[in-house]
Amino acid sequence: MNDLSFSKNNFLQFIISSLKNDTLNHAFILEISNYDFDFKFILNIIKIIHCSNNCSYYDLNCSKCSTCGLIDNFNYSDLYIINPFKDEDDNIISDYSSKSCDIYKEDILDAMSELSNKSLYGKKRILLICHSELLNLYSSNTLLKFLEEPPEDIIIIFLTYNRFCLLDTLLSRCLAFNICDYNNNYEFDELTFKFVDFIISGSLFENYDFILKNIFIDKYVCIEKLREVVLFFIYYINGYINSELYIYNKLLNVKKEKLVDYIDLIGNESSKLSFNINYKLFLDSLFAKI
């Protein structure tokens, strides 16, 4: 039974068609909404690309080859994963809780060095970059040089909450897909509601001290919270926000075209956080533009 969302099924069919016609692209940007759910889907896509038995999405882990098991256990030599929220012992660090969570140039160079080795399985080697919105300017430019002359046997997959947080030069060299599952099960916190309220009421600077102290406490929380605000507006426009929430009634008088403008502005401006900038100065500029 096909239980994939429309957006995920579209991407799956694109991959299947590309494999059949031997036209698989060398770089993808995948915009996701939830790592817990979407990461497993991406691993299954990688399994399809590498499966020796040409299994369908719903027949993977058939035990006829060892590929799927190796990928599930992160022991597959043709798959290199960069995850800024893992420490040296592969333990997960809470999202946006540490200022050491940038993706650095050295991380990319290490990956490139590893991927320069010949595949043991005769397959395409894959670099999967999680939370790619945390690529800084130097790591982005290192990837850009790679994408300008990509080897035929390497695929790069960028996972991100917001594609517009990546450099335009990276975006232009990749195929981008939105595979988000928008539904009414996502729970936004009270601080997101407050910040949305400040936006639509034009009171961002009036509440500046509160915002810095309680909402955007550092650069990484800022990236995450801005992503969530964009997601909130998308959910509202698509009718997924509970009408009993106080913020719902406040949004009734705001035209959807204005909300789309907020989405574009916040999304595009957020890309600047990939640079080495003072996030408080960034917020000053963003609030003024809003």
VOLUM-316933 format. One record per residue (C-alpha): residue number from 1; x, y, z. Coordinates in steps of 0.5 Angstrom, whole numbers. Example, Ala and Ser with C-alpha at 12.3 -4.5 7.8 and 13.67 -1.06 7.14 Angstrom:
# residues 2
<node><num>1</num><x>25</x><y>-9</y><z>16</z></node>
<node><num>2</num><x>27</x><y>-2</y><z>14</z></node>
# end
This chain:
# residues 290
<node><num>1</num><x>0</x><y>0</y><z>0</z></node>
<node><num>2</num><x>3</x><y>7</y><z>-2</z></node>
<node><num>3</num><x>3</x><y>11</y><z>4</z></node>
<node><num>4</num><x>8</x><y>16</y><z>2</z></node>
<node><num>5</num><x>5</x><y>24</y><z>1</z></node>
<node><num>6</num><x>4</x><y>27</y><z>-5</z></node>
<node><num>7</num><x>11</x><y>31</y><z>-5</z></node>
<node><num>8</num><x>15</x><y>24</y><z>-3</z></node>
<node><num>9</num><x>12</x><y>20</y><z>-8</z></node>
<node><num>10</num><x>13</x><y>25</y><z>-14</z></node>
<node><num>11</num><x>21</x><y>25</y><z>-12</z></node>
<node><num>12</num><x>21</x><y>17</y><z>-11</z></node>
<node><num>13</num><x>18</x><y>17</y><z>-18</z></node>
<node><num>14</num><x>23</x><y>22</y><z>-21</z></node>
<node><num>15</num><x>29</x><y>18</y><z>-18</z></node>
<node><num>16</num><x>26</x><y>11</y><z>-21</z></node>
<node><num>17</num><x>25</x><y>14</y><z>-28</z></node>
<node><num>18</num><x>32</x><y>17</y><z>-27</z></node>
<node><num>19</num><x>35</x><y>11</y><z>-25</z></node>
<node><num>20</num><x>31</x><y>7</y><z>-31</z></node>
<node><num>21</num><x>34</x><y>12</y><z>-36</z></node>
<node><num>22</num><x>41</x><y>13</y><z>-33</z></node>
<node><num>23</num><x>40</x><y>20</y><z>-32</z></node>
<node><num>24</num><x>41</x><y>21</y><z>-25</z></node>
<node><num>25</num><x>43</x><y>28</y><z>-23</z></node>
<node><num>26</num><x>49</x><y>29</y><z>-19</z></node>
<node><num>27</num><x>46</x><y>34</y><z>-14</z></node>
<node><num>28</num><x>40</x><y>35</y><z>-10</z></node>
<node><num>29</num><x>37</x><y>40</y><z>-5</z></node>
<node><num>30</num><x>31</x><y>36</y><z>-1</z></node>
<node><num>31</num><x>27</x><y>41</y><z>3</z></node>
<node><num>32</num><x>24</x><y>37</y><z>9</z></node>
<node><num>33</num><x>20</x><y>39</y><z>15</z></node>
<node><num>34</num><x>22</x><y>33</y><z>20</z></node>
<node><num>35</num><x>28</x><y>30</y><z>21</z></node>
<node><num>36</num><x>25</x><y>24</y><z>25</z></node>
<node><num>37</num><x>21</x><y>22</y><z>19</z></node>
<node><num>38</num><x>24</x><y>24</y><z>13</z></node>
<node><num>39</num><x>31</x><y>22</y><z>14</z></node>
<node><num>40</num><x>29</x><y>15</y><z>14</z></node>
<node><num>41</num><x>25</x><y>16</y><z>7</z></node>
<node><num>42</num><x>32</x><y>19</y><z>5</z></node>
<node><num>43</num><x>36</x><y>13</y><z>7</z></node>
<node><num>44</num><x>31</x><y>9</y><z>3</z></node>
<node><num>45</num><x>32</x><y>13</y><z>-3</z></node>
<node><num>46</num><x>39</x><y>11</y><z>-3</z></node>
<node><num>47</num><x>38</x><y>4</y><z>-2</z></node>
<node><num>48</num><x>34</x><y>4</y><z>-8</z></node>
<node><num>49</num><x>40</x><y>7</y><z>-12</z></node>
<node><num>50</num><x>44</x><y>2</y><z>-9</z></node>
<node><num>51</num><x>40</x><y>-4</y><z>-9</z></node>
<node><num>52</num><x>43</x><y>-10</y><z>-13</z></node>
<node><num>53</num><x>36</x><y>-13</y><z>-14</z></node>
<node><num>54</num><x>33</x><y>-7</y><z>-16</z></node>
<node><num>55</num><x>28</x><y>-8</y><z>-11</z></node>
<node><num>56</num><x>22</x><y>-3</y><z>-10</z></node>
<node><num>57</num><x>21</x><y>2</y><z>-5</z></node>
<node><num>58</num><x>16</x><y>-3</y><z>-1</z></node>
<node><num>59</num><x>21</x><y>-9</y><z>-2</z></node>
<node><num>60</num><x>27</x><y>-6</y><z>1</z></node>
<node><num>61</num><x>31</x><y>-10</y><z>6</z></node>
<node><num>62</num><x>29</x><y>-16</y><z>3</z></node>
<node><num>63</num><x>36</x><y>-20</y><z>5</z></node>
<node><num>64</num><x>38</x><y>-22</y><z>-2</z></node>
<node><num>65</num><x>44</x><y>-17</y><z>-1</z></node>
<node><num>66</num><x>47</x><y>-14</y><z>5</z></node>
<node><num>67</num><x>46</x><y>-7</y><z>2</z></node>
<node><num>68</num><x>40</x><y>-5</y><z>6</z></node>
<node><num>69</num><x>43</x><y>-7</y><z>12</z></node>
<node><num>70</num><x>49</x><y>-4</y><z>12</z></node>
<node><num>71</num><x>46</x><y>3</y><z>10</z></node>
<node><num>72</num><x>41</x><y>2</y><z>16</z></node>
<node><num>73</num><x>47</x><y>1</y><z>20</z></node>
<node><num>74</num><x>51</x><y>7</y><z>17</z></node>
<node><num>75</num><x>57</x><y>2</y><z>15</z></node>
<node><num>76</num><x>56</x><y>3</y><z>8</z></node>
<node><num>77</num><x>63</x><y>5</y><z>5</z></node>
<node><num>78</num><x>59</x><y>9</y><z>-1</z></node>
<node><num>79</num><x>55</x><y>13</y><z>3</z></node>
<node><num>80</num><x>58</x><y>19</y><z>7</z></node>
<node><num>81</num><x>54</x><y>23</y><z>12</z></node>
<node><num>82</num><x>56</x><y>30</y><z>15</z></node>
<node><num>83</num><x>51</x><y>31</y><z>21</z></node>
<node><num>84</num><x>53</x><y>37</y><z>25</z></node>
<node><num>85</num><x>49</x><y>35</y><z>31</z></node>
<node><num>86</num><x>53</x><y>28</y><z>32</z></node>
<node><num>87</num><x>60</x><y>29</y><z>37</z></node>
<node><num>88</num><x>66</x><y>24</y><z>35</z></node>
<node><num>89</num><x>63</x><y>18</y><z>38</z></node>
<node><num>90</num><x>57</x><y>19</y><z>34</z></node>
<node><num>91</num><x>52</x><y>21</y><z>39</z></node>
<node><num>92</num><x>46</x><y>26</y><z>37</z></node>
<node><num>93</num><x>47</x><y>33</y><z>40</z></node>
<node><num>94</num><x>40</x><y>37</y><z>41</z></node>
<node><num>95</num><x>39</x><y>41</y><z>35</z></node>
<node><num>96</num><x>41</x><y>48</y><z>35</z></node>
<node><num>97</num><x>44</x><y>47</y><z>42</z></node>
<node><num>98</num><x>51</x><y>48</y><z>41</z></node>
<node><num>99</num><x>55</x><y>54</y><z>38</z></node>
<node><num>100</num><x>60</x><y>48</y><z>35</z></node>
<node><num>101</num><x>55</x><y>46</y><z>30</z></node>
<node><num>102</num><x>57</x><y>49</y><z>24</z></node>
<node><num>103</num><x>59</x><y>45</y><z>18</z></node>
<node><num>104</num><x>66</x><y>47</y><z>17</z></node>
<node><num>105</num><x>71</x><y>47</y><z>10</z></node>
<node><num>106</num><x>75</x><y>41</y><z>14</z></node>
<node><num>107</num><x>68</x><y>37</y><z>14</z></node>
<node><num>108</num><x>67</x><y>38</y><z>7</z></node>
<node><num>109</num><x>75</x><y>36</y><z>5</z></node>
<node><num>110</num><x>75</x><y>30</y><z>10</z></node>
<node><num>111</num><x>68</x><y>28</y><z>6</z></node>
<node><num>112</num><x>72</x><y>29</y><z>-1</z></node>
<node><num>113</num><x>78</x><y>25</y><z>1</z></node>
<node><num>114</num><x>74</x><y>19</y><z>3</z></node>
<node><num>115</num><x>69</x><y>20</y><z>-3</z></node>
<node><num>116</num><x>76</x><y>20</y><z>-8</z></node>
<node><num>117</num><x>77</x><y>13</y><z>-6</z></node>
<node><num>118</num><x>74</x><y>8</y><z>-11</z></node>
<node><num>119</num><x>67</x><y>4</y><z>-10</z></node>
<node><num>120</num><x>68</x><y>-3</y><z>-7</z></node>
<node><num>121</num><x>61</x><y>-4</y><z>-10</z></node>
<node><num>122</num><x>61</x><y>-1</y><z>-17</z></node>
<node><num>123</num><x>56</x><y>4</y><z>-15</z></node>
<node><num>124</num><x>55</x><y>12</y><z>-15</z></node>
<node><num>125</num><x>58</x><y>14</y><z>-8</z></node>
<node><num>126</num><x>54</x><y>19</y><z>-4</z></node>
<node><num>127</num><x>55</x><y>25</y><z>0</z></node>
<node><num>128</num><x>49</x><y>26</y><z>5</z></node>
<node><num>129</num><x>49</x><y>33</y><z>8</z></node>
<node><num>130</num><x>44</x><y>34</y><z>14</z></node>
<node><num>131</num><x>42</x><y>41</y><z>16</z></node>
<node><num>132</num><x>46</x><y>44</y><z>10</z></node>
<node><num>133</num><x>43</x><y>51</y><z>13</z></node>
<node><num>134</num><x>49</x><y>50</y><z>17</z></node>
<node><num>135</num><x>54</x><y>51</y><z>12</z></node>
<node><num>136</num><x>58</x><y>57</y><z>13</z></node>
<node><num>137</num><x>61</x><y>61</y><z>7</z></node>
<node><num>138</num><x>68</x><y>57</y><z>7</z></node>
<node><num>139</num><x>65</x><y>50</y><z>7</z></node>
<node><num>140</num><x>60</x><y>53</y><z>1</z></node>
<node><num>141</num><x>65</x><y>55</y><z>-3</z></node>
<node><num>142</num><x>69</x><y>49</y><z>-2</z></node>
<node><num>143</num><x>63</x><y>45</y><z>-5</z></node>
<node><num>144</num><x>61</x><y>50</y><z>-10</z></node>
<node><num>145</num><x>68</x><y>48</y><z>-13</z></node>
<node><num>146</num><x>66</x><y>41</y><z>-13</z></node>
<node><num>147</num><x>59</x><y>42</y><z>-16</z></node>
<node><num>148</num><x>62</x><y>46</y><z>-22</z></node>
<node><num>149</num><x>66</x><y>40</y><z>-24</z></node>
<node><num>150</num><x>63</x><y>34</y><z>-21</z></node>
<node><num>151</num><x>65</x><y>27</y><z>-22</z></node>
<node><num>152</num><x>61</x><y>22</y><z>-25</z></node>
<node><num>153</num><x>61</x><y>17</y><z>-20</z></node>
<node><num>154</num><x>59</x><y>22</y><z>-14</z></node>
<node><num>155</num><x>52</x><y>25</y><z>-12</z></node>
<node><num>156</num><x>51</x><y>30</y><z>-6</z></node>
<node><num>157</num><x>44</x><y>31</y><z>-3</z></node>
<node><num>158</num><x>43</x><y>37</y><z>2</z></node>
<node><num>159</num><x>38</x><y>36</y><z>7</z></node>
<node><num>160</num><x>35</x><y>43</y><z>10</z></node>
<node><num>161</num><x>29</x><y>46</y><z>13</z></node>
<node><num>162</num><x>30</x><y>52</y><z>8</z></node>
<node><num>163</num><x>33</x><y>52</y><z>2</z></node>
<node><num>164</num><x>34</x><y>59</y><z>2</z></node>
<node><num>165</num><x>39</x><y>59</y><z>7</z></node>
<node><num>166</num><x>44</x><y>56</y><z>2</z></node>
<node><num>167</num><x>48</x><y>60</y><z>-3</z></node>
<node><num>168</num><x>44</x><y>62</y><z>-9</z></node>
<node><num>169</num><x>50</x><y>59</y><z>-13</z></node>
<node><num>170</num><x>49</x><y>52</y><z>-9</z></node>
<node><num>171</num><x>42</x><y>53</y><z>-11</z></node>
<node><num>172</num><x>43</x><y>54</y><z>-18</z></node>
<node><num>173</num><x>47</x><y>48</y><z>-19</z></node>
<node><num>174</num><x>42</x><y>43</y><z>-16</z></node>
<node><num>175</num><x>36</x><y>40</y><z>-17</z></node>
<node><num>176</num><x>31</x><y>42</y><z>-11</z></node>
<node><num>177</num><x>25</x><y>38</y><z>-9</z></node>
<node><num>178</num><x>20</x><y>40</y><z>-3</z></node>
<node><num>179</num><x>19</x><y>33</y><z>0</z></node>
<node><num>180</num><x>15</x><y>36</y><z>7</z></node>
<node><num>181</num><x>9</x><y>33</y><z>10</z></node>
<node><num>182</num><x>4</x><y>39</y><z>12</z></node>
<node><num>183</num><x>-1</x><y>36</y><z>16</z></node>
<node><num>184</num><x>-4</x><y>39</y><z>23</z></node>
<node><num>185</num><x>0</x><y>34</y><z>27</z></node>
<node><num>186</num><x>6</x><y>39</y><z>28</z></node>
<node><num>187</num><x>6</x><y>43</y><z>34</z></node>
<node><num>188</num><x>8</x><y>50</y><z>35</z></node>
<node><num>189</num><x>11</x><y>53</y><z>41</z></node>
<node><num>190</num><x>8</x><y>59</y><z>45</z></node>
<node><num>191</num><x>14</x><y>63</y><z>43</z></node>
<node><num>192</num><x>13</x><y>62</y><z>35</z></node>
<node><num>193</num><x>6</x><y>65</y><z>36</z></node>
<node><num>194</num><x>9</x><y>71</y><z>40</z></node>
<node><num>195</num><x>14</x><y>72</y><z>35</z></node>
<node><num>196</num><x>8</x><y>72</y><z>29</z></node>
<node><num>197</num><x>4</x><y>76</y><z>33</z></node>
<node><num>198</num><x>10</x><y>81</y><z>34</z></node>
<node><num>199</num><x>11</x><y>81</y><z>26</z></node>
<node><num>200</num><x>3</x><y>82</y><z>24</z></node>
<node><num>201</num><x>2</x><y>87</y><z>29</z></node>
<node><num>202</num><x>9</x><y>91</y><z>27</z></node>
<node><num>203</num><x>11</x><y>91</y><z>34</z></node>
<node><num>204</num><x>18</x><y>87</y><z>33</z></node>
<node><num>205</num><x>22</x><y>93</y><z>36</z></node>
<node><num>206</num><x>18</x><y>95</y><z>42</z></node>
<node><num>207</num><x>19</x><y>87</y><z>44</z></node>
<node><num>208</num><x>26</x><y>87</y><z>42</z></node>
<node><num>209</num><x>29</x><y>86</y><z>49</z></node>
<node><num>210</num><x>24</x><y>80</y><z>50</z></node>
<node><num>211</num><x>25</x><y>77</y><z>43</z></node>
<node><num>212</num><x>33</x><y>77</y><z>44</z></node>
<node><num>213</num><x>32</x><y>74</y><z>52</z></node>
<node><num>214</num><x>27</x><y>69</y><z>50</z></node>
<node><num>215</num><x>26</x><y>67</y><z>43</z></node>
<node><num>216</num><x>33</x><y>68</y><z>39</z></node>
<node><num>217</num><x>38</x><y>67</y><z>45</z></node>
<node><num>218</num><x>43</x><y>65</y><z>40</z></node>
<node><num>219</num><x>45</x><y>64</y><z>32</z></node>
<node><num>220</num><x>43</x><y>57</y><z>32</z></node>
<node><num>221</num><x>36</x><y>58</y><z>36</z></node>
<node><num>222</num><x>35</x><y>64</y><z>31</z></node>
<node><num>223</num><x>36</x><y>59</y><z>25</z></node>
<node><num>224</num><x>31</x><y>54</y><z>28</z></node>
<node><num>225</num><x>26</x><y>59</y><z>30</z></node>
<node><num>226</num><x>26</x><y>63</y><z>23</z></node>
<node><num>227</num><x>25</x><y>56</y><z>20</z></node>
<node><num>228</num><x>19</x><y>55</y><z>24</z></node>
<node><num>229</num><x>16</x><y>62</y><z>23</z></node>
<node><num>230</num><x>16</x><y>60</y><z>16</z></node>
<node><num>231</num><x>13</x><y>54</y><z>17</z></node>
<node><num>232</num><x>8</x><y>57</y><z>21</z></node>
<node><num>233</num><x>6</x><y>61</y><z>16</z></node>
<node><num>234</num><x>6</x><y>56</y><z>10</z></node>
<node><num>235</num><x>1</x><y>51</y><z>15</z></node>
<node><num>236</num><x>-4</x><y>57</y><z>16</z></node>
<node><num>237</num><x>-4</x><y>59</y><z>9</z></node>
<node><num>238</num><x>-6</x><y>51</y><z>7</z></node>
<node><num>239</num><x>-11</x><y>51</y><z>13</z></node>
<node><num>240</num><x>-7</x><y>47</y><z>18</z></node>
<node><num>241</num><x>-7</x><y>51</y><z>24</z></node>
<node><num>242</num><x>-12</x><y>50</y><z>29</z></node>
<node><num>243</num><x>-18</x><y>56</y><z>29</z></node>
<node><num>244</num><x>-19</x><y>56</y><z>37</z></node>
<node><num>245</num><x>-12</x><y>59</y><z>37</z></node>
<node><num>246</num><x>-11</x><y>66</y><z>39</z></node>
<node><num>247</num><x>-6</x><y>67</y><z>34</z></node>
<node><num>248</num><x>-11</x><y>64</y><z>28</z></node>
<node><num>249</num><x>-16</x><y>70</y><z>30</z></node>
<node><num>250</num><x>-11</x><y>75</y><z>29</z></node>
<node><num>251</num><x>-9</x><y>73</y><z>22</z></node>
<node><num>252</num><x>-16</x><y>73</y><z>20</z></node>
<node><num>253</num><x>-15</x><y>80</y><z>18</z></node>
<node><num>254</num><x>-8</x><y>79</y><z>14</z></node>
<node><num>255</num><x>-8</x><y>78</y><z>7</z></node>
<node><num>256</num><x>-5</x><y>72</y><z>5</z></node>
<node><num>257</num><x>-1</x><y>75</y><z>0</z></node>
<node><num>258</num><x>2</x><y>79</y><z>6</z></node>
<node><num>259</num><x>4</x><y>72</y><z>9</z></node>
<node><num>260</num><x>7</x><y>70</y><z>2</z></node>
<node><num>261</num><x>11</x><y>76</y><z>3</z></node>
<node><num>262</num><x>14</x><y>74</y><z>10</z></node>
<node><num>263</num><x>15</x><y>67</y><z>8</z></node>
<node><num>264</num><x>20</x><y>70</y><z>2</z></node>
<node><num>265</num><x>23</x><y>75</y><z>6</z></node>
<node><num>266</num><x>25</x><y>71</y><z>12</z></node>
<node><num>267</num><x>27</x><y>65</y><z>8</z></node>
<node><num>268</num><x>31</x><y>69</y><z>3</z></node>
<node><num>269</num><x>34</x><y>73</y><z>9</z></node>
<node><num>270</num><x>36</x><y>67</y><z>13</z></node>
<node><num>271</num><x>41</x><y>65</y><z>8</z></node>
<node><num>272</num><x>46</x><y>71</y><z>11</z></node>
<node><num>273</num><x>46</x><y>67</y><z>17</z></node>
<node><num>274</num><x>51</x><y>62</y><z>14</z></node>
<node><num>275</num><x>56</x><y>68</y><z>14</z></node>
<node><num>276</num><x>60</x><y>69</y><z>20</z></node>
<node><num>277</num><x>56</x><y>75</y><z>22</z></node>
<node><num>278</num><x>53</x><y>78</y><z>28</z></node>
<node><num>279</num><x>46</x><y>75</y><z>29</z></node>
<node><num>280</num><x>44</x><y>81</y><z>33</z></node>
<node><num>281</num><x>45</x><y>86</y><z>27</z></node>
<node><num>282</num><x>42</x><y>81</y><z>22</z></node>
<node><num>283</num><x>36</x><y>81</y><z>27</z></node>
<node><num>284</num><x>36</x><y>89</y><z>27</z></node>
<node><num>285</num><x>36</x><y>89</y><z>19</z></node>
<node><num>286</num><x>31</x><y>83</y><z>18</z></node>
<node><num>287</num><x>26</x><y>87</y><z>23</z></node>
<node><num>288</num><x>27</x><y>93</y><z>19</z></node>
<node><num>289</num><x>25</x><y>90</y><z>13</z></node>
<node><num>290</num><x>19</x><y>87</y><z>16</z></node>
# end
